[in-house]
């Protein structure tokens, strides 16, 4: 795996994490001020983005492990 793909993978993961963080803030604001009538939508959004981020992190860790082995 080349470095360009690895960097691209890390950037995608960062974007997913930022989206998840924004989702958390939206959910907290909704809890505080009752902006939206469907808080379950915010909960689902946060859970989905968090799970995608965790998936990316585990795949990234596996790829980094493989990358370290191949460079030896």
Secondary structure, DSSP 8 states (H G I E B T S, - for coil): --HHHHHHHHHHHHHHHHHHHHHHHHHHHHHHH---S-HHHHHHHHHHHHHHHHHHHHHHHHHHHHHHHHH-
